[in-house]
Amino acid sequence: MKITPLFDKVVVEVCEAEETTKSGFILPSASKEKQQIADVISVGPGGIIDGKEIVMQVKPGDKVLFAKYTGTEFKIDGKTLTIIRQSDILAIVE
């Protein structure tokens, strides 16, 4: 199923968190923090929002760092995706 977000929204798939530390300790799922790095799946068209023109700065395929407590998670075709506003994206990771 194809998802096309509206306005300044971005659909991302959060990258999997590391299950072991650098020294080799295995982390239980309860101690893992929600990962803040994600792959961009789909991007809205931007446009005029609250009287300001929004130009989208990210594109599908980008890897981004986003704010910790943002977005709405949903499942589609067995994948967990998150939809966030472009303004909640902090940086593009290369």
C-alpha positions in Angstrom: 0.0 0.0 0.0 1.3 3.5 -0.9 1.1 6.2 1.7 1.2 9.9 0.7 1.2 12.3 3.7 -0.5 15.6 3.5 1.0 19.1 3.8 4.3 19.1 5.8 4.1 15.6 7.1 6.7 12.9 6.6 6.3 9.1 7.0 9.4 7.4 8.5 10.4 3.9 9.5 12.4 4.0 12.7 15.7 2.1 12.5 16.1 -0.9 14.8 17.9 -0.2 18.1 21.1 -1.9 19.0 20.5 -5.1 20.9 24.1 -5.3 22.3 26.5 -2.7 23.7 29.9 -2.1 22.2 31.4 -4.2 24.9 29.1 -7.1 24.0 26.4 -7.0 26.7 23.0 -8.0 25.5 20.3 -5.4 26.4 16.9 -6.5 27.5 14.0 -5.0 25.6 12.9 -3.0 28.7 16.1 -1.1 28.9 16.2 0.0 25.2 15.2 3.5 24.4 13.1 4.4 21.4 15.5 5.0 18.5 15.4 8.6 17.1 17.0 7.8 13.7 14.6 6.8 10.9 14.5 6.2 7.1 12.2 8.6 5.2 9.5 6.5 3.4 7.2 9.2 1.9 7.0 13.1 2.0 4.1 15.4 1.7 4.0 18.2 -0.9 4.5 21.1 1.5 2.5 24.2 0.6 1.0 27.2 2.5 0.6 26.3 6.2 -0.5 28.9 8.7 0.2 31.6 6.2 3.8 30.5 5.6 5.1 28.6 2.6 6.7 25.3 3.6 9.3 23.8 1.2 10.1 20.2 2.0 13.8 19.7 2.8 13.8 15.9 3.0 13.1 13.2 0.4 12.4 9.5 0.4 15.5 7.5 1.1 17.0 10.1 3.5 18.0 9.0 7.0 16.9 11.6 9.6 17.2 12.3 13.3 14.0 13.4 14.8 12.7 14.8 18.2 12.3 12.2 20.9 8.6 12.5 21.8 7.0 13.3 18.5 4.9 11.6 15.8 2.1 9.1 15.6 2.9 5.4 15.1 0.7 3.1 13.0 1.0 -0.3 11.4 0.5 -1.0 7.7 1.3 -4.1 5.8 3.0 -5.5 9.0 5.4 -2.6 9.2 5.4 -0.1 12.0 5.7 3.5 10.6 5.6 6.9 12.2 4.2 10.1 10.7 5.9 13.3 11.9 6.0 17.0 10.9 9.0 18.2 9.0 9.6 20.7 11.7 10.2 17.8 14.2 13.1 16.6 12.1 16.4 17.8 13.6 18.9 16.7 11.0 19.7 14.6 8.0 22.2 11.8 8.8 24.8 10.9 6.2 
